[in-house]
Amino acid sequence: MRVPVLKLTFLYILVLLHGCSQAVKHESLSKEKKFTLDCMSVLPIEGAEKDLDIRDDLRKAIHSQLSISGIKLTPIQQVNSSLELYAKDLNLKLRNLNLSKLVNCKYILSGKLTNNSNLNLVVLTDFRIGANFEIHDALNDIVLWSASYDSSSTNGGIPLDPARAVEATYLAQLNNSEDHKQMLIFDFAKKIVKTIPNLKYSPLTEPSSSEETPVFISMEPTTQSEIQDDPEAKVRDLIHKLDKTPKSDFKKRLTYLSELKILRPKDHWLLYENARLHYLLGNYLASQKDINESIHILEQSKKSDMAYFYLASRIALARNDRLTLLPLLEKFSAQNMGVSFDNELMHLYMDLGRYKQALNLIKKIVKKSAKSDVLVLNQFICEAQLNMKSEASKDGVLLLKKAIRERDQNLATKVLNILNSSSLEEFIEDFHILKLEAESIHQW
């Protein structure tokens, strides 16, 4: 008699492992164990360009799960705008530092997608995602927490009995559906956020209103009759259209934003977005009007957002409005937002003839970074303009020798002109020899 090894109902390999994964590997890395996370900015998840959609979905899911904890969250669109305008091209430390100041939140969650594989064999599907995460204290350049997680979902099987092929195919394609993938991403985010320590609940200190609520959230489209009967329905419809419009289509997005601005005239975030798109399109006058109004509304509510002031500075720079630009750059420099702002302010001081302030700023810049040739030249110009003959003579000689050594005729001519106009020749030993060498550069 033949002994059956397996019953026919099990004559295929069937796997049902919804969300099969290892535990989240996480660790608090800060020596300061009692840190409290009272706010958070979630950066775009890094990874391959082909995985852009899943990276975006994972970021939104983590942001959503964090919101449940009650922590104060920087809106995703505000993080994106701040990165786009200023921080995206900087190294990690400077990017995090400047972003934290622009959005007024020092805690930043970053992540990198390490795995996104999708095997589809009709009767067997396997979906896997993995990612690493870190939370940074951007102001102190400290990694407070890190985690890594891999999750997989496998459905279907390799049928040994042809009668089971239909069932295996159904189970496999169920696993491959978009809804199922979104569920796995949501579960992935939930498990990650669950391991983040010391999340502080931040209740609203004032009643929420449509003026203070960010409008950049995805909503279902409303019917035409609802739009006509209810202004808020029109707002939801415009938000939905905006959400579906590519971020690169500035003109179309601006059309929807302009309509939203009419419906919500006191929404400072809407005004900011209008200003940002006008700026990107080169409409600097309209951009300045909207950003000034948004800052005014923000300050009336006793709030501040460096992203707004930064955009205002870029608009002023584009319009060559130096009197508007000056106090903004001074604000950035006072808050140590980066050497690039200090350099801009230094050149502006010099353009306005404020050489003493420019010289003090040069000394501040030198403490932060290496002393470049441009800084030495600007220091020399300021010293000459301030009649600091000893210091100017010393720097002038250094620059002149550099010009001779490197056969830099433009630098030599510039330095000689300043020395002559400032009557500094008598303070330089063997000046006539240096002058002859410098003037002979063009003959080589």
Long-range contacts (C-beta under 8 A, 24 or more apart in sequence): 8-161, 8-163, 11-159, 11-160, 11-161, 11-164, 12-157, 12-158, 12-159, 12-160, 12-161, 12-164, 12-168, 13-157, 13-158, 13-159, 13-160, 14-156, 14-157, 14-164, 14-168, 14-171, 15-124, 15-154, 15-155, 15-156, 15-157, 16-155, 16-171, 17-152, 17-153, 17-154, 17-155, 18-153, 18-155, 19-151, 19-153, 19-184, 19-187, 20-151, 20-152, 20-153, 20-154, 21-149, 21-150, 21-151, 21-152, 21-191, 22-149, 22-150, 24-147, 24-148, 24-149, 24-191, 24-192, 24-194, 24-195, 25-147, 25-148, 25-149, 26-145, 26-146, 26-147, 26-148, 26-195, 26-196, 27-145, 27-146, 27-147, 28-144, 28-145, 28-197, 29-142, 29-143, 29-144, 29-145, 29-146, 30-137, 30-142, 30-143, 30-144, 30-145, 32-142, 34-198, 35-137, 35-144, 35-198, 36-198, 36-200, 37-71, 37-107, 37-135, 37-144, 37-196, 37-197, 37-198, 37-199, 37-200, 38-71, 38-72, 38-107, 38-200, 38-202, 39-71, 39-72, 39-73, 39-74, 39-104, 39-105, 39-106, 39-107, 39-202, 40-66, 40-71, 40-72, 40-73, 40-74, 40-105, 40-107, 40-108, 40-109, 40-135, 41-73, 41-74, 41-79, 41-99, 41-100, 41-103, 41-105, 41-107, 41-108, 41-109, 42-66, 42-73, 42-74, 42-76, 42-79, 42-109, 43-79, 43-83, 43-99, 43-108, 43-109, 43-110, 43-111, 44-79, 44-80, 44-83, 45-111, 45-112, 45-113, 45-131, 46-110, 46-111, 46-112, 46-113, 47-112, 47-113, 47-114, 47-116, 48-113, 48-116, 51-113, 51-116, 54-113, 54-116, 54-129, 54-185, 55-113, 57-182, 57-185, 58-111, 58-113, 58-129, 58-131, 58-185, 58-188, 58-189, 59-111, 61-185, 61-186, 61-188, 61-189, 61-190, 62-109, 62-111, 62-189, 62-192, 62-193, 64-186, 64-189, 65-186, 65-189, 65-190, 65-192, 65-193, 66-109, 66-193, 66-196, 66-199, 69-193, 69-199, 69-201, 70-199, 70-200, 70-201, 70-202, 70-203, 71-199, 71-200, 71-201, 71-202, 72-105, 72-202, 74-103, 74-105, 75-214, 75-216, 75-269, 76-216, 77-214, 77-216, 77-273, 78-103, 78-214, 78-269, 78-305, 78-307, 79-103, 80-247, 81-272, 81-273, 81-276, 81-307, 82-307, 82-310, 85-276, 85-307, 85-310, 85-311, 85-314, 86-310, 93-141, 94-338, 96-136, 96-138, 96-141, 97-138, 97-139, 97-141, 97-337, 97-338, 98-337, 98-338, 99-138, 100-138, 100-139, 101-306, 101-335, 101-337, 102-305, 102-306, 102-307, 102-310, 103-305, 103-306, 103-307, 104-304, 104-305, 104-306, 106-137, 106-138, 106-139, 106-140, 107-135, 107-136, 107-137, 107-138, 107-144, 108-135, 108-136, 108-138, 109-133, 109-134, 109-135, 109-136, 110-134, 110-135, 110-136, 114-148, 114-150, 115-150, 118-176, 120-172, 120-176, 121-156, 121-172, 122-169, 122-172, 122-173, 123-156, 123-157, 123-158, 123-159, 123-165, 123-168, 123-169, 123-172, 124-154, 124-155, 124-156, 124-157, 124-158, 124-168, 124-172, 125-154, 125-155, 125-156, 125-172, 125-173, 125-175, 125-176, 126-152, 126-153, 126-154, 127-152, 127-153, 127-154, 127-175, 127-176, 127-180, 127-181, 127-184, 128-152, 128-153, 129-184, 129-185, 129-188, 131-188, 131-192, 133-192, 135-196, 145-196, 145-197, 147-192, 147-195, 147-196, 149-188, 149-191, 149-192, 151-184, 151-187, 151-188, 151-191, 153-180, 153-184, 210-235, 210-264, 210-267, 211-264, 211-266, 211-267, 211-268, 211-297, 212-267, 212-301, 214-269, 215-239, 215-260, 215-264, 215-267, 215-269, 215-270, 216-242, 216-243, 216-269, 216-273, 217-243, 218-243, 219-243, 231-263, 234-263, 235-260, 235-263, 235-264, 238-263, 250-277, 250-280, 250-281, 251-281, 253-277, 254-278, 254-281, 261-290, 266-297, 268-294, 268-295, 268-297, 268-298, 268-301, 268-308, 269-294, 271-297, 272-307, 272-308, 272-311, 275-311, 275-315, 276-311, 279-311, 279-314, 279-315, 279-318, 282-318, 284-315, 284-318, 284-319, 285-319, 287-311, 287-315, 288-312, 288-315, 288-316, 288-319, 288-321, 288-324, 291-315, 306-332, 306-335, 306-337, 317-344, 322-348, 322-351, 322-352, 326-352, 333-361, 333-364, 339-365, 339-368, 339-369, 342-368, 346-378, 347-378, 350-378, 350-381, 350-382, 353-385, 355-381, 355-382, 355-385, 355-386, 356-382, 356-386, 358-382, 359-383, 359-386, 373-402, 377-411, 377-414, 377-415, 380-415, 380-418, 381-418, 384-418, 384-419, 384-421, 384-422, 384-424, 385-422, 387-422, 389-422, 389-424, 389-427, 390-427, 392-422, 392-424, 393-424, 393-427, 393-428, 396-424, 396-428, 397-428, 397-434, 400-434, 400-438, 401-434, 403-438, 403-441, 404-434, 404-437, 404-438, 404-441, 407-441, 407-444, 408-441, 409-441, 409-442, 412-438, 412-439, 412-441
